[in-house]
Amino acid sequence: QVQLVESGGGLVQPGGSLTLSCATSGFSFSYYPMKWYRQAPGKERELVATITTGGSSTNYADSVKGRFTISRDNAKKTIYLQMASLKPEDTAVYYCNVRVRYDSWGQGTQVTVSS
C-alpha cells in the first residue's frame, strides 16, 4: 500500500544542479521521517539525507553536506532533494525511503554527473 515514486533524475554536468522529488501515498506522511538513499554500481547503498516529521531537523552524509538540501511538503505528501555543485561521485540511483511497518522503497531515479 505504501507507494514512493521518485522523479527528476537525469544527466547533468559537474557543477550543475538537479532537484529530485518523491511523491508518496498509502500512509500518514506527516507522521514519519523520510530519507533519501543512493547506490552506485558495485557500491553499498548510502544514506544521503534524513528529514524529521515536521522538517525541523535534517541530517546529511558528510559527502553531501553544504551541497544537498532535503525538504518536505506535508500537504503534497512529497519530499525533495535539491542537489547543487554536483560531482561525478554523486552519480547513482537515488531512492526515497520510509519505515512504516517495514522499510519501503521507490523504484529509484538515475542521476548521472558527467561531462
FIVEX-961130 format. One record per residue: residue in three letters; residue number from 1; x, y, z of N, C-alpha, C in turn. Coordinates in steps of 0.001 Angstrom, whole numbers. Layout:
// residues N
- ala NUM X Y Z X Y Z X Y Z
...
This chain:
// residues 115
- gln 1 814 -1217 0 0 0 0 847 1267 0
- val 2 2000 1205 659 2909 2342 622 3506 2436 -775
- gln 3 3410 3609 -1361 3994 3849 -2671 4878 5076 -2635
- leu 4 6067 4937 -3191 7026 6021 -3294 7476 6093 -4742
- val 5 7362 7256 -5337 7700 7413 -6744 8672 8567 -6901
- glu 6 9917 8233 -7217 10949 9247 -7417 10913 9768 -8850
- ser 7 11323 11005 -9001 11432 11602 -10321 12444 12738 -10271
- gly 8 12851 13190 -11429 13729 14341 -11515 15170 14045 -11856
- gly 9 15521 12783 -11930 16891 12434 -12266 17201 12722 -13722
- gly 10 18468 12619 -14050 18895 12866 -15413 20390 13053 -15499
- leu 11 20820 13531 -16639 22228 13796 -16899 22520 15264 -16652
- val 12 23556 15522 -15879 23937 16893 -15563 25460 16999 -15560
- gln 13 25960 18156 -15941 27399 18384 -15943 27925 18633 -14534
- pro 14 29187 18316 -14289 29778 18655 -12993 29583 20128 -12669
- gly 15 29233 20398 -11426 28942 21755 -11004 27498 22169 -11188
- gly 16 26728 21347 -11868 25335 21651 -12121 24432 21292 -10962
- ser 17 23132 21462 -11186 22138 21246 -10141 20974 20418 -10658
- leu 18 20364 19679 -9761 19141 18932 -10022 18307 18914 -8754
- thr 19 17004 18823 -8921 16108 18623 -7793 15292 17364 -8018
- leu 20 15381 16443 -7076 14624 15212 -7124 13350 15349 -6299
- ser 21 12321 14627 -6713 11065 14600 -5986 10691 13163 -5669
- cys 22 9980 12985 -4575 9430 11683 -4218 7987 11888 -3797
- ala 23 7068 11468 -4640 5647 11542 -4338 5227 10282 -3600
- thr 24 4462 10442 -2531 4114 9301 -1687 2607 9134 -1562
- ser 25 2211 7916 -1183 819 7621 -889 758 6355 -44
- gly 26 -388 6113 584 -605 4877 1300 -230 4878 2768
- phe 27 176 6006 3297 491 6112 4723 332 7549 5175
- ser 28 340 7747 6490 184 9086 7055 1519 9810 6985
- phe 29 1725 10462 5874 3018 11039 5532 3606 11909 6641
- ser 30 2808 12775 7216 3317 13762 8161 3813 13159 9471
- tyr 31 3518 11897 9726 3934 11251 10973 5256 10505 10855
- tyr 32 5857 10499 9702 7051 9691 9505 8241 10488 8998
- pro 33 9413 10215 9578 10639 10740 8968 10823 10136 7583
- met 34 11448 10884 6711 11704 10424 5359 13195 10510 5071
- lys 35 13646 9655 4158 15063 9590 3846 15305 9461 2351
- trp 36 16450 9950 1946 16987 9691 614 18240 8823 753
- tyr 37 18307 7789 -55 19491 6952 -190 19972 7023 -1630
- arg 38 21196 6575 -1833 21683 6420 -3192 22576 5186 -3266
- gln 39 22700 4642 -4461 23534 3481 -4667 24157 3539 -6054
- ala 40 25462 3477 -6082 26202 3406 -7329 26529 1946 -7622
- pro 41 26699 1586 -8891 27032 202 -9234 28271 -285 -8497
- gly 42 28166 -1453 -7888 29286 -2030 -7177 29540 -1468 -5799
- lys 43 28710 -544 -5356 28879 65 -4045 27654 -182 -3179
- glu 44 27850 -70 -1869 26751 -248 -936 25813 946 -985
- arg 45 24564 692 -653 23600 1772 -558 23999 2728 556
- glu 46 23925 4012 279 24385 5043 1185 23242 5951 1591
- leu 47 23109 6196 2888 22133 7164 3371 22635 8560 3049
- val 48 21833 9310 2323 22220 10638 1874 21670 11720 2788
- ala 49 20375 11636 3114 19735 12697 3886 18506 12180 4601
- thr 50 18220 12775 5747 17060 12442 6560 16347 13727 6951
- ile 51 15025 13664 7003 14246 14808 7457 13188 14328 8439
- thr 52 13012 15072 9526 12043 14721 10548 10630 15024 10079
- thr 53 9660 14634 10914 8260 14700 10501 7797 16093 10109
- gly 54 8224 17087 10864 7830 18452 10573 8856 19226 9777
- gly 55 9952 18580 9465 11001 19252 8723 11901 20127 9572
- ser 56 11780 19998 10892 12536 20857 11789 13996 20454 11926
- ser 57 14305 19233 11553 15671 18747 11677 16027 17930 10445
- thr 58 17229 18139 9960 17730 17384 8820 19135 16901 9101
- asn 59 19506 15803 8474 20845 15260 8591 21333 14849 7218
- tyr 60 22634 14974 7013 23223 14691 5720 24492 13877 5860
- ala 61 24752 13065 4867 26044 12413 4785 27131 13467 4618
- asp 62 28293 13195 5177 29388 14149 5080 29712 14502 3630
- ser 63 29545 13550 2746 29904 13747 1354 29017 14756 626
- val 64 27844 15061 1184 26920 15974 508 26600 17218 1317
- lys 65 27106 17320 2529 26825 18483 3367 27258 19769 2674
- gly 66 26384 20748 2737 26657 22027 2111 26268 22100 656
- arg 67 25940 20952 53 25581 20912 -1362 24145 20443 -1598
- phe 68 23663 19545 -743 22320 18984 -900 21402 19525 191
- thr 69 20125 19659 -141 19119 20090 819 17880 19211 693
- ile 70 17494 18572 1793 16264 17787 1818 15148 18650 2393
- ser 71 13960 18504 1842 12808 19244 2331 11551 18399 2149
- arg 72 10480 18821 2793 9218 18090 2645 8053 19054 2597
- asp 73 7017 18638 1897 5766 19364 1819 4694 18395 2291
- asn 74 4281 18532 3541 3331 17581 4110 1961 17653 3437
- ala 75 1586 18813 2950 312 18940 2253 321 18163 949
- lys 76 1450 18171 257 1580 17456 -1005 2089 16030 -825
- lys 77 2457 15667 401 2989 14336 697 4181 14022 -200
- thr 78 5064 14968 -295 6205 14872 -1193 7468 15340 -488
- ile 79 8572 14659 -749 9868 15143 -296 10719 15482 -1507
- tyr 80 11708 16333 -1263 12568 16815 -2321 14023 16696 -1906
- leu 81 14882 16601 -2882 16316 16664 -2648 16907 17627 -3661
- gln 82 17265 18805 -3183 17921 19791 -4021 19412 19498 -4012
- met 83 19982 19330 -5181 21378 18977 -5311 22093 20054 -6110
- ala 84 23139 20585 -5540 23926 21625 -6190 25396 21234 -6195
- ser 85 26168 21924 -7008 27606 21667 -7118 27887 20183 -7298
- leu 86 27163 19581 -8204 27238 18132 -8374 28604 17691 -8874
- lys 87 29008 16536 -8375 30292 15938 -8698 30073 14585 -9360
- pro 88 31040 14112 -10142 30895 12781 -10740 30617 11686 -9718
- glu 89 31169 11804 -8516 30939 10806 -7491 29521 10815 -6933
- asp 90 28714 11802 -7319 27303 11805 -6955 26473 10917 -7875
- thr 91 27079 10411 -8932 26377 9543 -9865 25889 8286 -9158
- ala 92 24594 8036 -9220 23992 6901 -8532 22505 6857 -8848
- val 93 21876 5771 -8444 20426 5715 -8409 19990 6216 -7041
- tyr 94 19109 7172 -7023 18643 7778 -5785 17272 7219 -5420
- tyr 95 17136 6803 -4158 15926 6156 -3680 15305 6926 -2519
- cys 96 14010 6996 -2526 13230 7505 -1412 12928 6356 -461
- asn 97 12908 6637 839 12702 5579 1828 11864 6059 2996
- val 98 11001 5175 3483 10252 5416 4717 10069 4086 5442
- arg 99 10154 4135 6753 9888 2959 7574 8532 3141 8234
- val 100 7545 2402 7757 6216 2403 8352 6112 1119 9173
- arg 101 5483 101 8659 5521 -1215 9300 6786 -1967 8902
- tyr 102 7407 -1513 7830 8587 -2099 7278 9221 -1043 6368
- asp 103 10444 -1287 5951 11086 -362 5029 10419 -419 3665
- ser 104 10114 748 3133 9538 856 1799 10454 1700 936
- trp 105 10544 1326 -332 11443 1984 -1272 10719 2330 -2562
- gly 106 11147 3399 -3176 10687 3706 -4510 11484 2932 -5537
- gln 107 11185 3176 -6799 11869 2475 -7883 13241 3074 -8178
- gly 108 13484 4259 -7670 14746 4940 -7875 14735 5829 -9105
- thr 109 15588 6831 -9086 15775 7694 -10237 17268 7894 -10456
- gln 110 17698 7738 -11693 19116 7775 -12025 19613 9205 -12137
- val 111 20704 9480 -11445 21408 10757 -11569 22801 10466 -12107
- thr 112 23128 11076 -13219 24443 10900 -13821 25111 12254 -13951
- val 113 26273 12391 -13338 27033 13637 -13381 28262 13390 -14240
- ser 114 28274 13980 -15409 29345 13719 -16361 29434 14843 -17379
- ser 115 30639 15042 -17885 30840 15989 -18970 30487 15384 -20321
